[in-house]
Amino acid sequence: QVQLVESGGGKVQPGGSLRLSCAASGSLFSFRNMAWSRQVPGKQRELVAAISRPGGTNYGDSVKPRVTISSDNAKNTIYLEMSSLKPEDTAVYYCNVESYNGITYWGQGTQVTVSS
């Protein structure tokens, strides 16, 4: 069982920046894909950014080029750097990983609120 713990969310003013972190209980080399998604109540969860092996990144149209996904294998942590934040970026942000046998694990989510 893989556990993912997100952190770094909070309230930020429009135009501000945040860095979200997702600490995994296992080695990131165990995962085929790693991603951040977000969800607003009443709406479908949408992809924000993803890293796919052997090496590639993918970003949602609504957030690029304002976000960057990265990972630190030594710390088993996945990051999401966000800048030029807008009120419409307000959502719960979830980290997820997919193992090589096709199982997807999700974190509990972290709230990001962009408001003045």
Stockholm file with secondary structure:
# STOCKHOLM 1.0

chainA/1-116         QVQLVESGGGKVQPGGSLRLSCAASGSLFSFRNMAWSRQVPGKQRELVAAISRPGGTNYGDSVKPRVTISSDNAKNTIYLEMSSLKPEDTAVYYCNVESYNGITYWGQGTQVTVSS
#=GR chainA/1-116 SS CCCEEEECCEEECTTCCEEEEEEESSCGGGEEEEEEEEECTTSCCEEEEEEETTTEEEECTTTTTSEEEEEETTTTEEEEEECSCCGGGCEEEEEEEEETTSCEEECCCEEEEECC
#=GC SS_cons         CCCEEEECCEEECTTCCEEEEEEESSCGGGEEEEEEEEECTTSCCEEEEEEETTTEEEECTTTTTSEEEEEETTTTEEEEEECSCCGGGCEEEEEEEEETTSCEEECCCEEEEECC
//
